[in-house]
Each structure stands twice: as C-alpha cells, then as structure tokens.
Amino acid sequence: MDETEFWEMVDRTREAAEGDPEEHAELLVERLAQLDPDSVLDFARHFESRYNRAYTWDLWGAAWVLLDGASDDAFDYFRCWLIGQGREVFEGGVHDPDQLAELLDEFDEEIDGDGEELGYAADEAYEQLTGAVAPDLGIPLQAAEPEGAALDFENEAVLAERFPRLWDRFRG
C-alpha cells in the first residue's frame, strides 16, 4: 500500500462514517480486514509514521486550544483523529497548527479531536486476519519529547499569541 492508497482509505472510511470518529474506526477495521496481512501492516506503518511526525509542542498547543486542555493521552488521541481528517488537514495542521482554524469546517470538542480507536484499527484488522498480534513495524519509535520548543499551556496569553486564528475562532 502506497501513501496515496493510505490516504484514500482514510478518506473513504471517514466520509462513509459522516465524520463520526468511532464509526470511522469500525469502517476502517472492516475495510482493512478485506486486505492481505502485509497490506494491513503497510497501512499501520503509514499511520504510525504520521502519528510520530505529529508529536510536536506546537500541535499539542493547538490541541490544547481546540479541546480546552489536552493531557498526554488526549494529545495521543488527537493525533490519531487528525490523521483521520485526511491528508490536507493533517499536513496543514502539522506544518502550521494555527492553520487548523481554516482547515476544520466544524469542531465539537465533545465529539471531535478523539480518534483513539483509529489508532488501533490496523492492529484489530491484522488480528482478525491472522489470529496473531501484529509484529513490530520496523519504524523508528516516537521521540521521548515532542519536537520544537515547549509551550506553557496554562498561560492563555501565550496560547492566544502563538495560535491567534485558533484562539479567535474557538476560545475568543
């Protein structure tokens, strides 16, 4: 599975789920379970590499603004959800997290921003196909600390200055 096929599968399942993150994960597992195990592992590698790439202080700050706070776990689930939003939103958000103010049509912090189940979709599909736990993907592990300069998430002035468009749209 190449990168284009990865994003097409993410998009098709998200659209079929009408944006519901839990339904999206269920549809993704169903779709992945129709593939061969090697293709499922390819999907997992694409997902995991993007998940690791999104481990930045700036993106965590953007998640903090969108979710009105984001613990370690909440940020993990946010990164899964961001991948689930498709290539344009993901790439734009990783490149410039403040751009999420324009990239996201709507955002309901009660429903959106938590894609925990998306993070397990490939593992579930692989186990359904093989009866075994997925092997190590052979990609570098996530860094111990997020990339970039740490932000004081508790300081609203810092967040408003760093993410002016997000702050104006979602907290202003």
HUUR-V783764 format. One record per residue. N is the residue number from 1. RES is the residue in one small letter. SS is DSSP state (~ for helix, > for strand, _ for the rest). NEAR is the number of other C-alpha atoms within 8 Angstrom. Layout:
n:N res:RES ss:SS near:NEAR
n:N res:RES ss:SS near:NEAR
This chain:
n:1 res:m ss:_ near:7
n:2 res:d ss:_ near:6
n:3 res:e ss:~ near:7
n:4 res:t ss:~ near:6
n:5 res:e ss:~ near:8
n:6 res:f ss:~ near:11
n:7 res:w ss:~ near:10
n:8 res:e ss:~ near:8
n:9 res:m ss:~ near:9
n:10 res:v ss:~ near:12
n:11 res:d ss:~ near:11
n:12 res:r ss:~ near:8
n:13 res:t ss:~ near:11
n:14 res:r ss:~ near:14
n:15 res:e ss:~ near:8
n:16 res:a ss:~ near:9
n:17 res:a ss:_ near:11
n:18 res:e ss:_ near:7
n:19 res:g ss:_ near:8
n:20 res:d ss:_ near:9
n:21 res:p ss:~ near:15
n:22 res:e ss:~ near:9
n:23 res:e ss:~ near:8
n:24 res:h ss:~ near:15
n:25 res:a ss:~ near:12
n:26 res:e ss:~ near:9
n:27 res:l ss:~ near:11
n:28 res:l ss:~ near:13
n:29 res:v ss:~ near:12
n:30 res:e ss:~ near:9
n:31 res:r ss:~ near:8
n:32 res:l ss:~ near:12
n:33 res:a ss:_ near:12
n:34 res:q ss:_ near:6
n:35 res:l ss:_ near:8
n:36 res:d ss:_ near:8
n:37 res:p ss:~ near:9
n:38 res:d ss:~ near:6
n:39 res:s ss:~ near:9
n:40 res:v ss:~ near:14
n:41 res:l ss:~ near:12
n:42 res:d ss:~ near:10
n:43 res:f ss:~ near:11
n:44 res:a ss:~ near:11
n:45 res:r ss:~ near:10
n:46 res:h ss:~ near:10
n:47 res:f ss:~ near:10
n:48 res:e ss:~ near:8
n:49 res:s ss:~ near:9
n:50 res:r ss:~ near:9
n:51 res:y ss:~ near:11
n:52 res:n ss:~ near:10
n:53 res:r ss:~ near:8
n:54 res:a ss:_ near:9
n:55 res:y ss:_ near:14
n:56 res:t ss:> near:10
n:57 res:w ss:~ near:12
n:58 res:d ss:~ near:11
n:59 res:l ss:~ near:12
n:60 res:w ss:~ near:11
n:61 res:g ss:~ near:11
n:62 res:a ss:~ near:12
n:63 res:a ss:~ near:14
n:64 res:w ss:~ near:11
n:65 res:v ss:~ near:13
n:66 res:l ss:~ near:13
n:67 res:l ss:~ near:9
n:68 res:d ss:_ near:7
n:69 res:g ss:_ near:9
n:70 res:a ss:_ near:11
n:71 res:s ss:_ near:6
n:72 res:d ss:~ near:6
n:73 res:d ss:~ near:7
n:74 res:a ss:~ near:9
n:75 res:f ss:~ near:11
n:76 res:d ss:~ near:9
n:77 res:y ss:~ near:13
n:78 res:f ss:~ near:13
n:79 res:r ss:~ near:12
n:80 res:c ss:~ near:14
n:81 res:w ss:~ near:15
n:82 res:l ss:~ near:12
n:83 res:i ss:~ near:13
n:84 res:g ss:~ near:11
n:85 res:q ss:_ near:12
n:86 res:g ss:_ near:11
n:87 res:r ss:~ near:8
n:88 res:e ss:~ near:8
n:89 res:v ss:~ near:13
n:90 res:f ss:~ near:11
n:91 res:e ss:~ near:8
n:92 res:g ss:~ near:12
n:93 res:g ss:~ near:13
n:94 res:v ss:~ near:10
n:95 res:h ss:~ near:6
n:96 res:d ss:_ near:8
n:97 res:p ss:~ near:12
n:98 res:d ss:~ near:12
n:99 res:q ss:~ near:11
n:100 res:l ss:~ near:12
n:101 res:a ss:~ near:9
n:102 res:e ss:~ near:6
n:103 res:l ss:~ near:10
n:104 res:l ss:_ near:8
n:105 res:d ss:_ near:5
n:106 res:e ss:_ near:4
n:107 res:f ss:_ near:8
n:108 res:d ss:_ near:6
n:109 res:e ss:_ near:8
n:110 res:e ss:_ near:4
n:111 res:i ss:_ near:8
n:112 res:d ss:_ near:10
n:113 res:g ss:_ near:13
n:114 res:d ss:_ near:11
n:115 res:g ss:_ near:17
n:116 res:e ss:~ near:11
n:117 res:e ss:~ near:9
n:118 res:l ss:~ near:14
n:119 res:g ss:~ near:10
n:120 res:y ss:~ near:8
n:121 res:a ss:~ near:13
n:122 res:a ss:~ near:13
n:123 res:d ss:~ near:10
n:124 res:e ss:~ near:9
n:125 res:a ss:~ near:13
n:126 res:y ss:~ near:17
n:127 res:e ss:~ near:11
n:128 res:q ss:~ near:8
n:129 res:l ss:~ near:9
n:130 res:t ss:~ near:7
n:131 res:g ss:_ near:7
n:132 res:a ss:_ near:6
n:133 res:v ss:_ near:7
n:134 res:a ss:_ near:8
n:135 res:p ss:_ near:4
n:136 res:d ss:_ near:4
n:137 res:l ss:_ near:7
n:138 res:g ss:_ near:4
n:139 res:i ss:_ near:6
n:140 res:p ss:_ near:4
n:141 res:l ss:_ near:5
n:142 res:q ss:_ near:6
n:143 res:a ss:_ near:8
n:144 res:a ss:_ near:4
n:145 res:e ss:_ near:5
n:146 res:p ss:_ near:9
n:147 res:e ss:> near:8
n:148 res:g ss:_ near:7
n:149 res:a ss:_ near:6
n:150 res:a ss:_ near:7
n:151 res:l ss:_ near:8
n:152 res:d ss:_ near:7
n:153 res:f ss:_ near:10
n:154 res:e ss:_ near:4
n:155 res:n ss:_ near:7
n:156 res:e ss:~ near:7
n:157 res:a ss:~ near:6
n:158 res:v ss:~ near:10
n:159 res:l ss:~ near:14
n:160 res:a ss:~ near:11
n:161 res:e ss:~ near:7
n:162 res:r ss:~ near:7
n:163 res:f ss:_ near:11
n:164 res:p ss:~ near:10
n:165 res:r ss:~ near:9
n:166 res:l ss:~ near:16
n:167 res:w ss:~ near:12
n:168 res:d ss:~ near:9
n:169 res:r ss:~ near:8
n:170 res:f ss:~ near:8
n:171 res:r ss:_ near:8
n:172 res:g ss:_ near:5
